[in-house]
Amino acid sequence: MYSRLLILLAVAAAPFWCEAGGKKTKGLAVTFHVEAEQTDNPKFITPVKLGKEHRQYFFSKVPTFSDKDIKWFYPFTAADGVSYGAAFRLKDHSATELKGVTLTNQGKLMGLRCSDAPLQAVLIDRPIEDGIIVVWSGLQQRHLEEFREKFPHVDDLAPEAGPEFAMPAR
């Protein structure tokens, strides 16, 4: 009798356990992927050509960080004067993870996949201790609008909500 009741409750509650209760959800605005090796399992990597020379790189298909990890963002005009860049501050638990990921992957690339934009990549040259990932260029106005819908802008945060933001040096 109890097992039937539990089964009935589980079936009734299943739609609420599924993401958005069966409703369609908008895709992720941002995912970050660490560079992988060509010899890694092909099911878990994706090839990407980057740079003017269209050099072949491989990135993990599984994101290292995504929307759920972002605390706030800060957009800016890129040095090229045409596109935009953005700084993303990760939530505390993800910032700790970022420090470990960047410590163990120095010399590799961290790729940013943003909705329909081509993958942007930055070199991991040191451990990132402040939890801020900066994408220096390649974003369009529509991406910034999408970010604005999903994440708080750093200017909208109360001063006591977090540390002062200082743009990292290039």
Short mmCIF file of the C-alpha atoms (twelve columns), coordinates in Angstrom:
data_MODEL
# 
_entry.id   MODEL 
# 
loop_
_atom_site.group_PDB 
_atom_site.id 
_atom_site.type_symbol 
_atom_site.label_atom_id 
_atom_site.label_alt_id 
_atom_site.label_comp_id 
_atom_site.label_asym_id 
_atom_site.label_seq_id 
_atom_site.Cartn_x 
_atom_site.Cartn_y 
_atom_site.Cartn_z 
_atom_site.pdbx_PDB_model_num 
ATOM 1   C CA . MET A 1   0.000  0.000  0.000   1 
ATOM 2   C CA . TYR A 2   2.760  2.472  0.944   1 
ATOM 3   C CA . SER A 3   4.763  1.585  -2.164  1 
ATOM 4   C CA . ARG A 4   1.764  2.365  -4.401  1 
ATOM 5   C CA . LEU A 5   1.288  5.696  -2.628  1 
ATOM 6   C CA . LEU A 6   4.979  6.544  -3.090  1 
ATOM 7   C CA . ILE A 7   4.833  5.633  -6.777  1 
ATOM 8   C CA . LEU A 8   1.708  7.751  -7.252  1 
ATOM 9   C CA . LEU A 9   3.351  10.727 -5.510  1 
ATOM 10  C CA . ALA A 10  6.543  10.304 -7.549  1 
ATOM 11  C CA . VAL A 11  4.611  10.259 -10.829 1 
ATOM 12  C CA . ALA A 12  2.588  13.316 -9.800  1 
ATOM 13  C CA . ALA A 13  5.692  15.257 -8.762  1 
ATOM 14  C CA . ALA A 14  7.887  14.277 -11.747 1 
ATOM 15  C CA . PRO A 15  7.051  17.332 -13.892 1 
ATOM 16  C CA . PHE A 16  8.216  19.627 -11.078 1 
ATOM 17  C CA . TRP A 17  11.543 17.829 -10.794 1 
ATOM 18  C CA . CYS A 18  12.238 18.363 -14.478 1 
ATOM 19  C CA . GLU A 19  13.735 21.703 -15.411 1 
ATOM 20  C CA . ALA A 20  10.980 24.339 -15.731 1 
ATOM 21  C CA . GLY A 21  8.276  21.729 -15.229 1 
ATOM 22  C CA . GLY A 22  8.161  20.797 -18.920 1 
ATOM 23  C CA . LYS A 23  8.177  24.382 -20.177 1 
ATOM 24  C CA . LYS A 24  10.635 25.335 -22.873 1 
ATOM 25  C CA . THR A 25  13.646 27.175 -21.529 1 
ATOM 26  C CA . LYS A 26  15.849 29.633 -23.327 1 
ATOM 27  C CA . GLY A 27  19.334 28.279 -24.000 1 
ATOM 28  C CA . LEU A 28  22.327 29.241 -21.961 1 
ATOM 29  C CA . ALA A 29  23.638 32.732 -22.631 1 
ATOM 30  C CA . VAL A 30  27.223 31.880 -21.745 1 
ATOM 31  C CA . THR A 31  29.321 28.758 -21.357 1 
ATOM 32  C CA . PHE A 32  33.059 28.549 -20.693 1 
ATOM 33  C CA . HIS A 33  35.089 25.594 -21.989 1 
ATOM 34  C CA . VAL A 34  38.693 24.628 -21.268 1 
ATOM 35  C CA . GLU A 35  40.955 23.660 -24.147 1 
ATOM 36  C CA . ALA A 36  41.256 19.904 -24.567 1 
ATOM 37  C CA . GLU A 37  43.710 17.635 -26.368 1 
ATOM 38  C CA . GLN A 38  43.095 16.181 -29.818 1 
ATOM 39  C CA . THR A 39  43.754 12.748 -28.319 1 
ATOM 40  C CA . ASP A 40  40.888 13.090 -25.797 1 
ATOM 41  C CA . ASN A 41  37.734 11.050 -26.327 1 
ATOM 42  C CA . PRO A 42  36.091 12.465 -29.500 1 
ATOM 43  C CA . LYS A 43  32.675 12.322 -27.830 1 
ATOM 44  C CA . PHE A 44  33.793 14.924 -25.292 1 
ATOM 45  C CA . ILE A 45  35.684 17.416 -27.462 1 
ATOM 46  C CA . THR A 46  34.791 19.733 -30.300 1 
ATOM 47  C CA . PRO A 47  37.197 21.127 -32.912 1 
ATOM 48  C CA . VAL A 48  37.347 24.912 -33.328 1 
ATOM 49  C CA . LYS A 49  39.442 26.962 -35.760 1 
ATOM 50  C CA . LEU A 50  40.713 30.197 -34.232 1 
ATOM 51  C CA . GLY A 51  42.832 33.154 -35.262 1 
ATOM 52  C CA . LYS A 52  43.783 34.620 -38.595 1 
ATOM 53  C CA . GLU A 53  45.612 31.401 -39.482 1 
ATOM 54  C CA . HIS A 54  42.518 29.331 -38.598 1 
ATOM 55  C CA . ARG A 55  44.606 27.105 -36.366 1 
ATOM 56  C CA . GLN A 56  42.813 23.982 -35.130 1 
ATOM 57  C CA . TYR A 57  42.073 23.783 -31.406 1 
ATOM 58  C CA . PHE A 58  39.940 21.403 -29.399 1 
ATOM 59  C CA . PHE A 59  37.658 22.342 -26.517 1 
ATOM 60  C CA . SER A 60  35.739 20.275 -24.018 1 
ATOM 61  C CA . LYS A 61  32.065 19.944 -24.982 1 
ATOM 62  C CA . VAL A 62  31.116 19.949 -21.320 1 
ATOM 63  C CA . PRO A 63  31.183 23.519 -20.017 1 
ATOM 64  C CA . THR A 64  33.456 24.262 -17.103 1 
ATOM 65  C CA . PHE A 65  31.220 27.214 -16.139 1 
ATOM 66  C CA . SER A 66  27.841 28.459 -17.362 1 
ATOM 67  C CA . ASP A 67  25.063 30.959 -16.595 1 
ATOM 68  C CA . LYS A 68  24.398 29.438 -13.197 1 
ATOM 69  C CA . ASP A 69  27.947 30.294 -12.119 1 
ATOM 70  C CA . ILE A 70  27.858 34.007 -13.008 1 
ATOM 71  C CA . LYS A 71  27.341 36.567 -10.252 1 
ATOM 72  C CA . TRP A 72  27.498 39.740 -12.390 1 
ATOM 73  C CA . PHE A 73  28.911 41.091 -15.629 1 
ATOM 74  C CA . TYR A 74  30.588 44.293 -16.788 1 
ATOM 75  C CA . PRO A 75  30.509 45.157 -20.525 1 
ATOM 76  C CA . PHE A 76  32.947 47.492 -22.258 1 
ATOM 77  C CA . THR A 77  33.906 48.577 -25.767 1 
ATOM 78  C CA . ALA A 78  36.729 46.419 -27.123 1 
ATOM 79  C CA . ALA A 79  40.057 47.864 -28.222 1 
ATOM 80  C CA . ASP A 80  39.059 47.282 -31.864 1 
ATOM 81  C CA . GLY A 81  36.316 49.909 -31.407 1 
ATOM 82  C CA . VAL A 82  33.820 47.696 -33.227 1 
ATOM 83  C CA . SER A 83  32.951 44.858 -30.890 1 
ATOM 84  C CA . TYR A 84  32.479 44.580 -27.142 1 
ATOM 85  C CA . GLY A 85  34.126 42.682 -24.349 1 
ATOM 86  C CA . ALA A 86  32.805 41.684 -20.960 1 
ATOM 87  C CA . ALA A 87  34.082 40.755 -17.535 1 
ATOM 88  C CA . PHE A 88  32.158 38.017 -15.747 1 
ATOM 89  C CA . ARG A 89  32.430 37.628 -11.968 1 
ATOM 90  C CA . LEU A 90  31.717 34.092 -10.878 1 
ATOM 91  C CA . LYS A 91  29.848 33.190 -7.716  1 
ATOM 92  C CA . ASP A 92  32.065 32.360 -4.755  1 
ATOM 93  C CA . HIS A 93  32.022 28.547 -5.127  1 
ATOM 94  C CA . SER A 94  32.713 28.840 -8.877  1 
ATOM 95  C CA . ALA A 95  35.449 31.434 -8.287  1 
ATOM 96  C CA . THR A 96  37.217 28.907 -6.080  1 
ATOM 97  C CA . GLU A 97  36.849 26.303 -8.825  1 
ATOM 98  C CA . LEU A 98  38.129 28.822 -11.409 1 
ATOM 99  C CA . LYS A 99  41.292 29.295 -9.366  1 
ATOM 100 C CA . GLY A 100 41.925 25.545 -9.476  1 
ATOM 101 C CA . VAL A 101 41.085 25.236 -13.175 1 
ATOM 102 C CA . THR A 102 43.394 28.103 -14.125 1 
ATOM 103 C CA . LEU A 103 46.158 26.811 -11.853 1 
ATOM 104 C CA . THR A 104 46.164 23.399 -13.535 1 
ATOM 105 C CA . ASN A 105 45.595 24.594 -17.122 1 
ATOM 106 C CA . GLN A 106 48.141 27.393 -17.563 1 
ATOM 107 C CA . GLY A 107 49.152 27.776 -21.197 1 
ATOM 108 C CA . LYS A 108 45.806 26.471 -22.439 1 
ATOM 109 C CA . LEU A 109 42.835 28.454 -23.698 1 
ATOM 110 C CA . MET A 110 39.516 29.131 -22.000 1 
ATOM 111 C CA . GLY A 111 36.777 29.444 -24.598 1 
ATOM 112 C CA . LEU A 112 33.587 31.462 -24.261 1 
ATOM 113 C CA . ARG A 113 30.572 30.240 -26.175 1 
ATOM 114 C CA . CYS A 114 27.904 32.925 -26.308 1 
ATOM 115 C CA . SER A 115 24.577 32.073 -27.979 1 
ATOM 116 C CA . ASP A 116 25.181 32.503 -31.723 1 
ATOM 117 C CA . ALA A 117 28.629 34.170 -31.575 1 
ATOM 118 C CA . PRO A 118 31.771 32.392 -32.710 1 
ATOM 119 C CA . LEU A 119 33.766 30.967 -29.848 1 
ATOM 120 C CA . GLN A 120 36.054 33.551 -28.234 1 
ATOM 121 C CA . ALA A 121 39.131 32.371 -26.377 1 
ATOM 122 C CA . VAL A 122 41.544 33.788 -23.831 1 
ATOM 123 C CA . LEU A 123 44.889 32.381 -22.771 1 
ATOM 124 C CA . ILE A 124 45.151 31.084 -19.227 1 
ATOM 125 C CA . ASP A 125 48.445 32.705 -18.259 1 
ATOM 126 C CA . ARG A 126 48.126 32.656 -14.468 1 
ATOM 127 C CA . PRO A 127 45.787 31.444 -11.739 1 
ATOM 128 C CA . ILE A 128 42.710 33.673 -11.540 1 
ATOM 129 C CA . GLU A 129 42.165 34.454 -7.883  1 
ATOM 130 C CA . ASP A 130 39.506 37.189 -8.095  1 
ATOM 131 C CA . GLY A 131 36.873 35.049 -9.859  1 
ATOM 132 C CA . ILE A 132 36.699 37.347 -12.890 1 
ATOM 133 C CA . ILE A 133 36.950 36.027 -16.440 1 
ATOM 134 C CA . VAL A 134 37.442 38.729 -19.073 1 
ATOM 135 C CA . VAL A 135 36.595 38.285 -22.738 1 
ATOM 136 C CA . TRP A 136 38.355 41.180 -24.450 1 
ATOM 137 C CA . SER A 137 36.475 41.380 -27.759 1 
ATOM 138 C CA . GLY A 138 34.159 39.718 -30.260 1 
ATOM 139 C CA . LEU A 139 30.796 40.306 -28.581 1 
ATOM 140 C CA . GLN A 140 27.972 42.251 -30.222 1 
ATOM 141 C CA . GLN A 141 25.344 44.578 -28.740 1 
ATOM 142 C CA . ARG A 142 22.737 41.795 -28.868 1 
ATOM 143 C CA . HIS A 143 24.952 39.641 -26.637 1 
ATOM 144 C CA . LEU A 144 25.194 42.411 -24.061 1 
ATOM 145 C CA . GLU A 145 21.396 42.742 -24.119 1 
ATOM 146 C CA . GLU A 146 21.070 39.006 -23.578 1 
ATOM 147 C CA . PHE A 147 23.507 39.198 -20.651 1 
ATOM 148 C CA . ARG A 148 21.505 42.098 -19.187 1 
ATOM 149 C CA . GLU A 149 18.398 39.885 -19.140 1 
ATOM 150 C CA . LYS A 150 20.186 37.050 -17.356 1 
ATOM 151 C CA . PHE A 151 22.796 38.635 -15.072 1 
ATOM 152 C CA . PRO A 152 23.056 41.693 -12.872 1 
ATOM 153 C CA . HIS A 153 25.203 44.484 -14.271 1 
ATOM 154 C CA . VAL A 154 27.963 45.388 -11.818 1 
ATOM 155 C CA . ASP A 155 26.636 48.972 -11.657 1 
ATOM 156 C CA . ASP A 156 23.262 47.681 -10.412 1 
ATOM 157 C CA . LEU A 157 24.759 46.034 -7.340  1 
ATOM 158 C CA . ALA A 158 24.708 47.774 -4.006  1 
ATOM 159 C CA . PRO A 159 28.218 48.750 -2.827  1 
ATOM 160 C CA . GLU A 160 27.960 46.373 0.108   1 
ATOM 161 C CA . ALA A 161 27.056 43.450 -2.200  1 
ATOM 162 C CA . GLY A 162 30.658 42.773 -3.158  1 
ATOM 163 C CA . PRO A 163 34.166 44.068 -3.609  1 
ATOM 164 C CA . GLU A 164 34.913 47.027 -5.817  1 
ATOM 165 C CA . PHE A 165 35.386 46.100 -9.436  1 
ATOM 166 C CA . ALA A 166 38.730 46.954 -10.962 1 
ATOM 167 C CA . MET A 167 39.331 46.100 -14.594 1 
ATOM 168 C CA . PRO A 168 42.109 43.475 -14.785 1 
ATOM 169 C CA . ALA A 169 45.242 44.498 -16.660 1 
ATOM 170 C CA . ARG A 170 45.668 43.003 -20.111 1 
# 
